[in-house]
Amino acid sequence: QVQLVESGGGLVQPGGSLRLSCAASGFIFTRYGMSWYRQAPGKERELVATITSGGNTNYADSVKGRFTILRDNAKRTVYLQMSSLKLEDTAVYYCKCGGFASWGQGTQVTVSS
């Protein structure tokens, strides 16, 4: 059974940083790409960043240069390092495995002064 558990969200001021974590279980982690999505109130869920099984990364234009996706295969964890946060980054952030339809519960990120 695929399980994805996100953590690390919180309240941060504009310009601040946060690191999100997603602990994965129930599948062979090293075989799959992993992604972070986010959903702001009243908006559709959008893809933020992806990392392939080989470590190649891709980012939404809105976060390029500010966010970094990383994976630690030994810990079965994918991270989203976020810096220079903006008000519009406020959302619930979810991770997802490319091979499965399951979603975690998400972690709330609120950027506010």
C-alpha positions as YAML, in Angstrom:
chain: A
units: angstrom
residues:
- id: 1
  name: GLN
  ca: [0.00, 0.00, 0.00]
- id: 2
  name: VAL
  ca: [1.48, 3.30, -1.12]
- id: 3
  name: GLN
  ca: [1.86, 5.84, 1.67]
- id: 4
  name: LEU
  ca: [3.12, 9.39, 1.33]
- id: 5
  name: VAL
  ca: [3.48, 11.52, 4.44]
- id: 6
  name: GLU
  ca: [4.29, 15.20, 3.97]
- id: 7
  name: SER
  ca: [5.67, 17.41, 6.72]
- id: 8
  name: GLY
  ca: [7.55, 20.64, 7.28]
- id: 9
  name: GLY
  ca: [4.93, 23.21, 6.41]
- id: 10
  name: GLY
  ca: [4.22, 26.26, 8.50]
- id: 11
  name: LEU
  ca: [3.88, 30.01, 8.65]
- id: 12
  name: VAL
  ca: [6.75, 32.02, 7.18]
- id: 13
  name: GLN
  ca: [7.31, 35.65, 6.27]
- id: 14
  name: PRO
  ca: [7.84, 36.73, 2.66]
- id: 15
  name: GLY
  ca: [11.44, 36.12, 1.69]
- id: 16
  name: GLY
  ca: [11.77, 33.27, 4.16]
- id: 17
  name: SER
  ca: [12.59, 29.61, 3.65]
- id: 18
  name: LEU
  ca: [11.08, 26.23, 4.45]
- id: 19
  name: ARG
  ca: [11.99, 22.64, 3.74]
- id: 20
  name: LEU
  ca: [9.21, 20.17, 3.10]
- id: 21
  name: SER
  ca: [9.68, 16.44, 3.47]
- id: 22
  name: CYS
  ca: [7.74, 13.52, 2.05]
- id: 23
  name: ALA
  ca: [8.34, 10.08, 3.49]
- id: 24
  name: ALA
  ca: [7.34, 7.30, 1.12]
- id: 25
  name: SER
  ca: [6.55, 3.64, 1.71]
- id: 26
  name: GLY
  ca: [4.80, 0.75, 0.02]
- id: 27
  name: PHE
  ca: [6.70, 0.77, -3.26]
- id: 28
  name: ILE
  ca: [10.23, 0.50, -4.60]
- id: 29
  name: PHE
  ca: [11.22, 4.11, -4.15]
- id: 30
  name: THR
  ca: [14.27, 4.07, -6.39]
- id: 31
  name: ARG
  ca: [12.24, 3.05, -9.43]
- id: 32
  name: TYR
  ca: [9.98, 6.06, -9.59]
- id: 33
  name: GLY
  ca: [10.04, 9.76, -10.18]
- id: 34
  name: MET
  ca: [8.56, 11.91, -7.45]
- id: 35
  name: SER
  ca: [6.79, 15.24, -7.66]
- id: 36
  name: TRP
  ca: [5.56, 18.06, -5.50]
- id: 37
  name: TYR
  ca: [2.23, 19.69, -6.25]
- id: 38
  name: ARG
  ca: [0.41, 22.52, -4.53]
- id: 39
  name: GLN
  ca: [-3.15, 23.72, -4.28]
- id: 40
  name: ALA
  ca: [-4.05, 27.24, -3.25]
- id: 41
  name: PRO
  ca: [-7.55, 28.12, -2.03]
- id: 42
  name: GLY
  ca: [-9.97, 28.30, -4.95]
- id: 43
  name: LYS
  ca: [-7.39, 27.09, -7.44]
- id: 44
  name: GLU
  ca: [-6.60, 23.82, -9.13]
- id: 45
  name: ARG
  ca: [-3.75, 21.64, -7.97]
- id: 46
  name: GLU
  ca: [-0.59, 22.46, -9.91]
- id: 47
  name: LEU
  ca: [2.71, 20.73, -10.49]
- id: 48
  name: VAL
  ca: [5.60, 22.47, -8.75]
- id: 49
  name: ALA
  ca: [8.63, 20.23, -9.23]
- id: 50
  name: THR
  ca: [9.61, 16.76, -10.37]
- id: 51
  name: ILE
  ca: [12.65, 14.60, -9.82]
- id: 52
  name: THR
  ca: [13.18, 11.45, -11.86]
- id: 53
  name: SER
  ca: [14.52, 8.17, -10.52]
- id: 54
  name: GLY
  ca: [17.87, 9.22, -11.97]
- id: 55
  name: GLY
  ca: [17.85, 12.59, -10.25]
- id: 56
  name: ASN
  ca: [16.91, 14.86, -13.14]
- id: 57
  name: THR
  ca: [14.73, 17.76, -12.06]
- id: 58
  name: ASN
  ca: [12.13, 20.03, -13.58]
- id: 59
  name: TYR
  ca: [10.32, 23.04, -12.14]
- id: 60
  name: ALA
  ca: [7.32, 25.20, -12.77]
- id: 61
  name: ASP
  ca: [8.34, 28.59, -14.09]
- id: 62
  name: SER
  ca: [6.85, 30.25, -11.03]
- id: 63
  name: VAL
  ca: [9.34, 28.55, -8.68]
- id: 64
  name: LYS
  ca: [12.47, 28.22, -10.82]
- id: 65
  name: GLY
  ca: [15.51, 29.54, -9.05]
- id: 66
  name: ARG
  ca: [13.72, 29.56, -5.68]
- id: 67
  name: PHE
  ca: [12.75, 25.93, -5.04]
- id: 68
  name: THR
  ca: [14.90, 22.80, -5.15]
- id: 69
  name: ILE
  ca: [13.61, 19.24, -5.21]
- id: 70
  name: LEU
  ca: [15.89, 16.57, -3.75]
- id: 71
  name: ARG
  ca: [15.60, 12.89, -3.00]
- id: 72
  name: ASP
  ca: [17.34, 10.68, -0.49]
- id: 73
  name: ASN
  ca: [16.86, 7.12, -1.68]
- id: 74
  name: ALA
  ca: [18.32, 5.61, 1.48]
- id: 75
  name: LYS
  ca: [15.69, 7.42, 3.55]
- id: 76
  name: ARG
  ca: [12.92, 6.99, 0.95]
- id: 77
  name: THR
  ca: [12.27, 10.68, 1.26]
- id: 78
  name: VAL
  ca: [11.81, 13.52, -1.19]
- id: 79
  name: TYR
  ca: [12.35, 17.12, -0.13]
- id: 80
  name: LEU
  ca: [11.29, 20.50, -1.41]
- id: 81
  name: GLN
  ca: [13.65, 23.25, -0.33]
- id: 82
  name: MET
  ca: [11.83, 26.56, -0.72]
- id: 83
  name: SER
  ca: [13.50, 29.94, -0.45]
- id: 84
  name: SER
  ca: [12.59, 33.55, -1.26]
- id: 85
  name: LEU
  ca: [9.01, 32.63, -0.50]
- id: 86
  name: LYS
  ca: [6.25, 34.86, -1.83]
- id: 87
  name: LEU
  ca: [2.68, 35.43, -0.73]
- id: 88
  name: GLU
  ca: [1.51, 33.51, -3.77]
- id: 89
  name: ASP
  ca: [3.35, 30.39, -2.63]
- id: 90
  name: THR
  ca: [0.70, 29.94, 0.04]
- id: 91
  name: ALA
  ca: [-0.94, 26.56, -0.57]
- id: 92
  name: VAL
  ca: [-1.26, 23.01, 0.62]
- id: 93
  name: TYR
  ca: [1.72, 21.10, -0.73]
- id: 94
  name: TYR
  ca: [1.46, 17.44, -1.73]
- id: 95
  name: CYS
  ca: [3.96, 14.91, -2.93]
- id: 96
  name: LYS
  ca: [3.18, 12.20, -5.43]
- id: 97
  name: CYS
  ca: [4.86, 9.15, -6.87]
- id: 98
  name: GLY
  ca: [4.81, 9.04, -10.64]
- id: 99
  name: GLY
  ca: [3.67, 5.44, -10.77]
- id: 100
  name: PHE
  ca: [0.64, 5.65, -8.53]
- id: 101
  name: ALA
  ca: [-2.52, 7.67, -8.06]
- id: 102
  name: SER
  ca: [-2.19, 8.02, -4.29]
- id: 103
  name: TRP
  ca: [-1.86, 11.38, -2.56]
- id: 104
  name: GLY
  ca: [-0.70, 12.18, 0.93]
- id: 105
  name: GLN
  ca: [-2.55, 14.43, 3.32]
- id: 106
  name: GLY
  ca: [-0.53, 17.47, 2.34]
- id: 107
  name: THR
  ca: [1.23, 20.09, 4.41]
- id: 108
  name: GLN
  ca: [0.10, 23.71, 4.69]
- id: 109
  name: VAL
  ca: [2.51, 26.48, 3.75]
- id: 110
  name: THR
  ca: [1.39, 29.99, 4.59]
- id: 111
  name: VAL
  ca: [3.47, 32.97, 3.53]
- id: 112
  name: SER
  ca: [2.33, 36.07, 5.35]
- id: 113
  name: SER
  ca: [3.73, 39.16, 6.99]
...
